[in-house]
Each structure stands twice: as structure tokens, then as C-alpha cells.
């Protein structure tokens, strides 16, 4: 299971045994969505220049930072 850690700007992979890993993405990480093997993380508060969505690949590495104007 994945959860956002808004205060840390990260996503954590959590199992019944505890936290398996933490992936830093960027400030105010909030929403999660999965599309195929990719996970998308949205930002809660947009920066002045527009919103941000991060795409994590199947290995939970940040594959792209998508700017939304």
C-alpha cells in the first residue's frame, strides 16, 4: 500500500510489517492515483506558476515531474 507523507513531501510504501521505503517527490504531496504500473502523486497546494504531478515508475522511482499550468 502507498500513502503520502505530506509534511515530508514523500510517498511511503507500507506493509503489515511496517514502512518498507520512502520516496521523496516534492512539497505538499497529497493525492495518489495508479494507471497501469505507474503511480501519480498530486500536490495539495499549487505553486504560483501552476500545479505539479509526479509520476513514479513500477520501481517507485520518480520518472517525471509534470507541470500543470
MODELLER restraints for C-alpha pairs under 7 A, 6 or more apart:
rsr = mdl.restraints
at = mdl.atoms
rsr.add(forms.Gaussian(group=physical.xy_distance, feature=features.Distance(at['CA:1:A'], at['CA:13:A']), mean=5.72, stdev=0.5))
rsr.add(forms.Gaussian(group=physical.xy_distance, feature=features.Distance(at['CA:1:A'], at['CA:14:A']), mean=5.30, stdev=0.5))
rsr.add(forms.Gaussian(group=physical.xy_distance, feature=features.Distance(at['CA:1:A'], at['CA:15:A']), mean=6.41, stdev=0.5))
rsr.add(forms.Gaussian(group=physical.xy_distance, feature=features.Distance(at['CA:2:A'], at['CA:11:A']), mean=6.60, stdev=0.5))
rsr.add(forms.Gaussian(group=physical.xy_distance, feature=features.Distance(at['CA:2:A'], at['CA:12:A']), mean=5.60, stdev=0.5))
rsr.add(forms.Gaussian(group=physical.xy_distance, feature=features.Distance(at['CA:2:A'], at['CA:13:A']), mean=4.65, stdev=0.5))
rsr.add(forms.Gaussian(group=physical.xy_distance, feature=features.Distance(at['CA:2:A'], at['CA:14:A']), mean=6.07, stdev=0.5))
rsr.add(forms.Gaussian(group=physical.xy_distance, feature=features.Distance(at['CA:3:A'], at['CA:11:A']), mean=5.65, stdev=0.5))
rsr.add(forms.Gaussian(group=physical.xy_distance, feature=features.Distance(at['CA:3:A'], at['CA:12:A']), mean=5.36, stdev=0.5))
rsr.add(forms.Gaussian(group=physical.xy_distance, feature=features.Distance(at['CA:3:A'], at['CA:13:A']), mean=6.66, stdev=0.5))
rsr.add(forms.Gaussian(group=physical.xy_distance, feature=features.Distance(at['CA:4:A'], at['CA:10:A']), mean=5.96, stdev=0.5))
rsr.add(forms.Gaussian(group=physical.xy_distance, feature=features.Distance(at['CA:4:A'], at['CA:11:A']), mean=4.44, stdev=0.5))
rsr.add(forms.Gaussian(group=physical.xy_distance, feature=features.Distance(at['CA:4:A'], at['CA:12:A']), mean=6.24, stdev=0.5))
rsr.add(forms.Gaussian(group=physical.xy_distance, feature=features.Distance(at['CA:4:A'], at['CA:29:A']), mean=6.08, stdev=0.5))
rsr.add(forms.Gaussian(group=physical.xy_distance, feature=features.Distance(at['CA:4:A'], at['CA:30:A']), mean=5.75, stdev=0.5))
rsr.add(forms.Gaussian(group=physical.xy_distance, feature=features.Distance(at['CA:5:A'], at['CA:11:A']), mean=5.70, stdev=0.5))
rsr.add(forms.Gaussian(group=physical.xy_distance, feature=features.Distance(at['CA:5:A'], at['CA:12:A']), mean=6.91, stdev=0.5))
rsr.add(forms.Gaussian(group=physical.xy_distance, feature=features.Distance(at['CA:5:A'], at['CA:29:A']), mean=6.71, stdev=0.5))
rsr.add(forms.Gaussian(group=physical.xy_distance, feature=features.Distance(at['CA:6:A'], at['CA:28:A']), mean=4.93, stdev=0.5))
rsr.add(forms.Gaussian(group=physical.xy_distance, feature=features.Distance(at['CA:6:A'], at['CA:29:A']), mean=4.89, stdev=0.5))
rsr.add(forms.Gaussian(group=physical.xy_distance, feature=features.Distance(at['CA:6:A'], at['CA:30:A']), mean=5.91, stdev=0.5))
rsr.add(forms.Gaussian(group=physical.xy_distance, feature=features.Distance(at['CA:7:A'], at['CA:28:A']), mean=6.63, stdev=0.5))
rsr.add(forms.Gaussian(group=physical.xy_distance, feature=features.Distance(at['CA:9:A'], at['CA:24:A']), mean=5.98, stdev=0.5))
rsr.add(forms.Gaussian(group=physical.xy_distance, feature=features.Distance(at['CA:9:A'], at['CA:25:A']), mean=5.83, stdev=0.5))
rsr.add(forms.Gaussian(group=physical.xy_distance, feature=features.Distance(at['CA:9:A'], at['CA:26:A']), mean=4.74, stdev=0.5))
rsr.add(forms.Gaussian(group=physical.xy_distance, feature=features.Distance(at['CA:9:A'], at['CA:27:A']), mean=4.46, stdev=0.5))
rsr.add(forms.Gaussian(group=physical.xy_distance, feature=features.Distance(at['CA:9:A'], at['CA:28:A']), mean=5.35, stdev=0.5))
rsr.add(forms.Gaussian(group=physical.xy_distance, feature=features.Distance(at['CA:9:A'], at['CA:29:A']), mean=5.04, stdev=0.5))
rsr.add(forms.Gaussian(group=physical.xy_distance, feature=features.Distance(at['CA:10:A'], at['CA:22:A']), mean=6.50, stdev=0.5))
rsr.add(forms.Gaussian(group=physical.xy_distance, feature=features.Distance(at['CA:10:A'], at['CA:23:A']), mean=5.35, stdev=0.5))
rsr.add(forms.Gaussian(group=physical.xy_distance, feature=features.Distance(at['CA:10:A'], at['CA:24:A']), mean=4.11, stdev=0.5))
rsr.add(forms.Gaussian(group=physical.xy_distance, feature=features.Distance(at['CA:10:A'], at['CA:25:A']), mean=5.13, stdev=0.5))
rsr.add(forms.Gaussian(group=physical.xy_distance, feature=features.Distance(at['CA:10:A'], at['CA:26:A']), mean=6.59, stdev=0.5))
rsr.add(forms.Gaussian(group=physical.xy_distance, feature=features.Distance(at['CA:10:A'], at['CA:29:A']), mean=6.27, stdev=0.5))
rsr.add(forms.Gaussian(group=physical.xy_distance, feature=features.Distance(at['CA:11:A'], at['CA:22:A']), mean=5.67, stdev=0.5))
rsr.add(forms.Gaussian(group=physical.xy_distance, feature=features.Distance(at['CA:11:A'], at['CA:23:A']), mean=5.18, stdev=0.5))
rsr.add(forms.Gaussian(group=physical.xy_distance, feature=features.Distance(at['CA:11:A'], at['CA:24:A']), mean=6.46, stdev=0.5))
rsr.add(forms.Gaussian(group=physical.xy_distance, feature=features.Distance(at['CA:12:A'], at['CA:19:A']), mean=6.74, stdev=0.5))
rsr.add(forms.Gaussian(group=physical.xy_distance, feature=features.Distance(at['CA:12:A'], at['CA:21:A']), mean=5.70, stdev=0.5))
rsr.add(forms.Gaussian(group=physical.xy_distance, feature=features.Distance(at['CA:12:A'], at['CA:22:A']), mean=4.35, stdev=0.5))
rsr.add(forms.Gaussian(group=physical.xy_distance, feature=features.Distance(at['CA:12:A'], at['CA:23:A']), mean=6.30, stdev=0.5))
rsr.add(forms.Gaussian(group=physical.xy_distance, feature=features.Distance(at['CA:13:A'], at['CA:19:A']), mean=5.92, stdev=0.5))
rsr.add(forms.Gaussian(group=physical.xy_distance, feature=features.Distance(at['CA:13:A'], at['CA:20:A']), mean=5.44, stdev=0.5))
rsr.add(forms.Gaussian(group=physical.xy_distance, feature=features.Distance(at['CA:13:A'], at['CA:21:A']), mean=5.35, stdev=0.5))
rsr.add(forms.Gaussian(group=physical.xy_distance, feature=features.Distance(at['CA:13:A'], at['CA:22:A']), mean=6.42, stdev=0.5))
rsr.add(forms.Gaussian(group=physical.xy_distance, feature=features.Distance(at['CA:14:A'], at['CA:20:A']), mean=5.72, stdev=0.5))
rsr.add(forms.Gaussian(group=physical.xy_distance, feature=features.Distance(at['CA:25:A'], at['CA:54:A']), mean=6.83, stdev=0.5))
rsr.add(forms.Gaussian(group=physical.xy_distance, feature=features.Distance(at['CA:25:A'], at['CA:62:A']), mean=6.82, stdev=0.5))
rsr.add(forms.Gaussian(group=physical.xy_distance, feature=features.Distance(at['CA:28:A'], at['CA:43:A']), mean=5.23, stdev=0.5))
rsr.add(forms.Gaussian(group=physical.xy_distance, feature=features.Distance(at['CA:28:A'], at['CA:44:A']), mean=5.30, stdev=0.5))
rsr.add(forms.Gaussian(group=physical.xy_distance, feature=features.Distance(at['CA:28:A'], at['CA:45:A']), mean=6.44, stdev=0.5))
rsr.add(forms.Gaussian(group=physical.xy_distance, feature=features.Distance(at['CA:29:A'], at['CA:41:A']), mean=6.42, stdev=0.5))
rsr.add(forms.Gaussian(group=physical.xy_distance, feature=features.Distance(at['CA:29:A'], at['CA:42:A']), mean=5.90, stdev=0.5))
rsr.add(forms.Gaussian(group=physical.xy_distance, feature=features.Distance(at['CA:29:A'], at['CA:43:A']), mean=4.66, stdev=0.5))
rsr.add(forms.Gaussian(group=physical.xy_distance, feature=features.Distance(at['CA:29:A'], at['CA:44:A']), mean=6.11, stdev=0.5))
rsr.add(forms.Gaussian(group=physical.xy_distance, feature=features.Distance(at['CA:30:A'], at['CA:41:A']), mean=6.70, stdev=0.5))
rsr.add(forms.Gaussian(group=physical.xy_distance, feature=features.Distance(at['CA:30:A'], at['CA:42:A']), mean=5.66, stdev=0.5))
rsr.add(forms.Gaussian(group=physical.xy_distance, feature=features.Distance(at['CA:30:A'], at['CA:43:A']), mean=5.47, stdev=0.5))
rsr.add(forms.Gaussian(group=physical.xy_distance, feature=features.Distance(at['CA:30:A'], at['CA:44:A']), mean=5.24, stdev=0.5))
rsr.add(forms.Gaussian(group=physical.xy_distance, feature=features.Distance(at['CA:31:A'], at['CA:41:A']), mean=5.50, stdev=0.5))
rsr.add(forms.Gaussian(group=physical.xy_distance, feature=features.Distance(at['CA:31:A'], at['CA:42:A']), mean=4.97, stdev=0.5))
rsr.add(forms.Gaussian(group=physical.xy_distance, feature=features.Distance(at['CA:32:A'], at['CA:39:A']), mean=6.81, stdev=0.5))
rsr.add(forms.Gaussian(group=physical.xy_distance, feature=features.Distance(at['CA:32:A'], at['CA:40:A']), mean=5.66, stdev=0.5))
rsr.add(forms.Gaussian(group=physical.xy_distance, feature=features.Distance(at['CA:32:A'], at['CA:41:A']), mean=4.79, stdev=0.5))
rsr.add(forms.Gaussian(group=physical.xy_distance, feature=features.Distance(at['CA:32:A'], at['CA:42:A']), mean=6.59, stdev=0.5))
rsr.add(forms.Gaussian(group=physical.xy_distance, feature=features.Distance(at['CA:33:A'], at['CA:39:A']), mean=5.68, stdev=0.5))
rsr.add(forms.Gaussian(group=physical.xy_distance, feature=features.Distance(at['CA:33:A'], at['CA:40:A']), mean=5.14, stdev=0.5))
rsr.add(forms.Gaussian(group=physical.xy_distance, feature=features.Distance(at['CA:33:A'], at['CA:41:A']), mean=6.69, stdev=0.5))
rsr.add(forms.Gaussian(group=physical.xy_distance, feature=features.Distance(at['CA:34:A'], at['CA:40:A']), mean=6.16, stdev=0.5))
rsr.add(forms.Gaussian(group=physical.xy_distance, feature=features.Distance(at['CA:37:A'], at['CA:57:A']), mean=6.61, stdev=0.5))
rsr.add(forms.Gaussian(group=physical.xy_distance, feature=features.Distance(at['CA:37:A'], at['CA:58:A']), mean=5.15, stdev=0.5))
rsr.add(forms.Gaussian(group=physical.xy_distance, feature=features.Distance(at['CA:38:A'], at['CA:55:A']), mean=6.58, stdev=0.5))
rsr.add(forms.Gaussian(group=physical.xy_distance, feature=features.Distance(at['CA:38:A'], at['CA:56:A']), mean=5.63, stdev=0.5))
rsr.add(forms.Gaussian(group=physical.xy_distance, feature=features.Distance(at['CA:38:A'], at['CA:57:A']), mean=4.81, stdev=0.5))
rsr.add(forms.Gaussian(group=physical.xy_distance, feature=features.Distance(at['CA:38:A'], at['CA:58:A']), mean=5.69, stdev=0.5))
rsr.add(forms.Gaussian(group=physical.xy_distance, feature=features.Distance(at['CA:39:A'], at['CA:55:A']), mean=5.78, stdev=0.5))
rsr.add(forms.Gaussian(group=physical.xy_distance, feature=features.Distance(at['CA:39:A'], at['CA:56:A']), mean=5.07, stdev=0.5))
rsr.add(forms.Gaussian(group=physical.xy_distance, feature=features.Distance(at['CA:39:A'], at['CA:57:A']), mean=6.60, stdev=0.5))
rsr.add(forms.Gaussian(group=physical.xy_distance, feature=features.Distance(at['CA:40:A'], at['CA:53:A']), mean=6.50, stdev=0.5))
rsr.add(forms.Gaussian(group=physical.xy_distance, feature=features.Distance(at['CA:40:A'], at['CA:54:A']), mean=5.57, stdev=0.5))
rsr.add(forms.Gaussian(group=physical.xy_distance, feature=features.Distance(at['CA:40:A'], at['CA:55:A']), mean=4.57, stdev=0.5))
rsr.add(forms.Gaussian(group=physical.xy_distance, feature=features.Distance(at['CA:40:A'], at['CA:56:A']), mean=6.20, stdev=0.5))
rsr.add(forms.Gaussian(group=physical.xy_distance, feature=features.Distance(at['CA:41:A'], at['CA:53:A']), mean=5.49, stdev=0.5))
rsr.add(forms.Gaussian(group=physical.xy_distance, feature=features.Distance(at['CA:41:A'], at['CA:54:A']), mean=5.10, stdev=0.5))
rsr.add(forms.Gaussian(group=physical.xy_distance, feature=features.Distance(at['CA:41:A'], at['CA:55:A']), mean=6.49, stdev=0.5))
rsr.add(forms.Gaussian(group=physical.xy_distance, feature=features.Distance(at['CA:42:A'], at['CA:52:A']), mean=6.25, stdev=0.5))
rsr.add(forms.Gaussian(group=physical.xy_distance, feature=features.Distance(at['CA:42:A'], at['CA:53:A']), mean=4.50, stdev=0.5))
rsr.add(forms.Gaussian(group=physical.xy_distance, feature=features.Distance(at['CA:42:A'], at['CA:54:A']), mean=6.53, stdev=0.5))
rsr.add(forms.Gaussian(group=physical.xy_distance, feature=features.Distance(at['CA:43:A'], at['CA:51:A']), mean=6.81, stdev=0.5))
rsr.add(forms.Gaussian(group=physical.xy_distance, feature=features.Distance(at['CA:43:A'], at['CA:52:A']), mean=5.71, stdev=0.5))
rsr.add(forms.Gaussian(group=physical.xy_distance, feature=features.Distance(at['CA:43:A'], at['CA:53:A']), mean=6.28, stdev=0.5))
rsr.add(forms.Gaussian(group=physical.xy_distance, feature=features.Distance(at['CA:46:A'], at['CA:52:A']), mean=6.82, stdev=0.5))
rsr.add(forms.Gaussian(group=physical.xy_distance, feature=features.Distance(at['CA:49:A'], at['CA:69:A']), mean=6.75, stdev=0.5))
rsr.add(forms.Gaussian(group=physical.xy_distance, feature=features.Distance(at['CA:50:A'], at['CA:67:A']), mean=6.78, stdev=0.5))
rsr.add(forms.Gaussian(group=physical.xy_distance, feature=features.Distance(at['CA:50:A'], at['CA:68:A']), mean=5.42, stdev=0.5))
rsr.add(forms.Gaussian(group=physical.xy_distance, feature=features.Distance(at['CA:50:A'], at['CA:69:A']), mean=4.53, stdev=0.5))
rsr.add(forms.Gaussian(group=physical.xy_distance, feature=features.Distance(at['CA:51:A'], at['CA:67:A']), mean=5.96, stdev=0.5))
rsr.add(forms.Gaussian(group=physical.xy_distance, feature=features.Distance(at['CA:51:A'], at['CA:68:A']), mean=4.74, stdev=0.5))
rsr.add(forms.Gaussian(group=physical.xy_distance, feature=features.Distance(at['CA:51:A'], at['CA:69:A']), mean=6.37, stdev=0.5))
rsr.add(forms.Gaussian(group=physical.xy_distance, feature=features.Distance(at['CA:52:A'], at['CA:65:A']), mean=6.92, stdev=0.5))
rsr.add(forms.Gaussian(group=physical.xy_distance, feature=features.Distance(at['CA:52:A'], at['CA:66:A']), mean=5.71, stdev=0.5))
rsr.add(forms.Gaussian(group=physical.xy_distance, feature=features.Distance(at['CA:52:A'], at['CA:67:A']), mean=4.82, stdev=0.5))
rsr.add(forms.Gaussian(group=physical.xy_distance, feature=features.Distance(at['CA:52:A'], at['CA:68:A']), mean=5.76, stdev=0.5))
rsr.add(forms.Gaussian(group=physical.xy_distance, feature=features.Distance(at['CA:53:A'], at['CA:65:A']), mean=6.02, stdev=0.5))
rsr.add(forms.Gaussian(group=physical.xy_distance, feature=features.Distance(at['CA:53:A'], at['CA:66:A']), mean=5.10, stdev=0.5))
rsr.add(forms.Gaussian(group=physical.xy_distance, feature=features.Distance(at['CA:53:A'], at['CA:67:A']), mean=6.60, stdev=0.5))
rsr.add(forms.Gaussian(group=physical.xy_distance, feature=features.Distance(at['CA:54:A'], at['CA:62:A']), mean=6.83, stdev=0.5))
rsr.add(forms.Gaussian(group=physical.xy_distance, feature=features.Distance(at['CA:54:A'], at['CA:64:A']), mean=5.79, stdev=0.5))
rsr.add(forms.Gaussian(group=physical.xy_distance, feature=features.Distance(at['CA:54:A'], at['CA:65:A']), mean=4.53, stdev=0.5))
rsr.add(forms.Gaussian(group=physical.xy_distance, feature=features.Distance(at['CA:54:A'], at['CA:66:A']), mean=5.94, stdev=0.5))
rsr.add(forms.Gaussian(group=physical.xy_distance, feature=features.Distance(at['CA:55:A'], at['CA:62:A']), mean=5.94, stdev=0.5))
rsr.add(forms.Gaussian(group=physical.xy_distance, feature=features.Distance(at['CA:55:A'], at['CA:63:A']), mean=5.53, stdev=0.5))
rsr.add(forms.Gaussian(group=physical.xy_distance, feature=features.Distance(at['CA:55:A'], at['CA:64:A']), mean=5.13, stdev=0.5))
rsr.add(forms.Gaussian(group=physical.xy_distance, feature=features.Distance(at['CA:55:A'], at['CA:65:A']), mean=6.38, stdev=0.5))
rsr.add(forms.Gaussian(group=physical.xy_distance, feature=features.Distance(at['CA:56:A'], at['CA:62:A']), mean=4.49, stdev=0.5))
rsr.add(forms.Gaussian(group=physical.xy_distance, feature=features.Distance(at['CA:56:A'], at['CA:63:A']), mean=5.26, stdev=0.5))
rsr.add(forms.Gaussian(group=physical.xy_distance, feature=features.Distance(at['CA:57:A'], at['CA:63:A']), mean=5.77, stdev=0.5))
